[in-house]
């Protein structure tokens, strides 16, 4: 187990899961099927990928306030991500994740693509501001 | 409040606000004069409805004016648009609960044009990105993006965490965009917002526009701002010589050099349109929405449609606020559009009206619009977006096909 990413203090409890890295930005309304939690936008780096139970990283976010309610809806359907990591985010994402009780961190360093691969198991600890690798796939 | 002396709902709302405030290193709280919330079943889902329902059951009441954004059902015209009766019923129940909390269900995304013009320096908790970017940029008021639950929380507590656009340092521009081409139709202004948004793509950056050949109208600023917010996740812009915190370039940039400079010329504007090529010449539905239309915009559509008929194989939809529809009806514009076979909807915005289901019900595959914001959004619903200038959109609605000069493949 080794610390691979550092960040300012985030929100939520420690959580472990399989990490999914996206090179594309994220908008709940534009990119995701909010019924299933699957990335639905044509051409998105994660098109067809379910985020359910995953710890997902997006470099940045796009668009609107739909995210405020949408994470709670995903959580009620059992298809929410276990945790969310952002490079840069906006208030709406955080408001929505706080409502849904989903852990979140932002301003990660270094670029997760330089130290992690999708499929690896990680633990994110928002209170300590670290992401640790638990195992390689 | 945290101790719960104002009741459990207010205590929970404050806990959420504290969590968000801590995440963004907020400088305490600031009182707000007005809240504008996204609250419709399309965006909330059953889980969000349950939150509102429990607030009503707990006897919660908003302590500041709370207005609502455009919703997903036009109750008078839902059947004609083949909207799901179940959705209509849930939306009706939601509106009743929002009223019980003391909200004002005005159902508009252009509250700043039609209902309430915030003043310079006024602190708000507004949702809907288009309203936020207008409030910050054009009015000089101060608000972050406040999503539905955050707006509800601010309505209950009367305060919001003081971070981001509530504080002067965040409001300083850093990216410079020099516009070197004429910007004409409303769609051009949306496209300009889209270009700047794609290059900014950061809630925390404020783009500064210089070089515009004339001051834009209110509707032009509306299309520019909503597109910039949609494409760039931006909450504020400066237009030098136009917006109140940008009397000159030095003020807009805080006296510092920009971190990046871009030039936007005619070819760049054309290139933006070309990111929305048609899938085929036939047009299934023409939508004027996102944001709701002003009375002046409705008048223009009516003038272009006067004495003509929308093609049998094509639908035409306009969305606006209740008040604007009423005015447009008194002025005869609604009659003109309806006589041509178009729909004039109120209290809604098209992209939240379950467009994928509506498209399936009517067999629509592509959507022609003059709204750069709408063109950006509907790809997520697997509908093919085509962005063209307003007159081209109306022409295509009448002939059922994109005019030859507006086809690119």
Interface residues (C-beta under 8 A of the other chain):
Chain A: X8 X9 X10 X11 X25 X27 X29 X30 X31 X32 X34 X40 X41 X42 X60 X61 X62 X63 X64 X65 X66 X67 X68 X69 X70 X72 X73 X75 X76 X88 X89 X90 X91 X92 X94 X95 X96 X98 X99 X104 X106
Chain B: X16 X19 X20 X22 X23 X24 X25 X38 X43 X44 X45 X46 X47 X48 X50 X51 X127 X128 X129 X144 X145 X146 X147 X148 X149 X150 X151 X164 X201 X202 X203 X204 X229 X230 X231 X232 X233 X235 X376 X377 X379 X380 X382
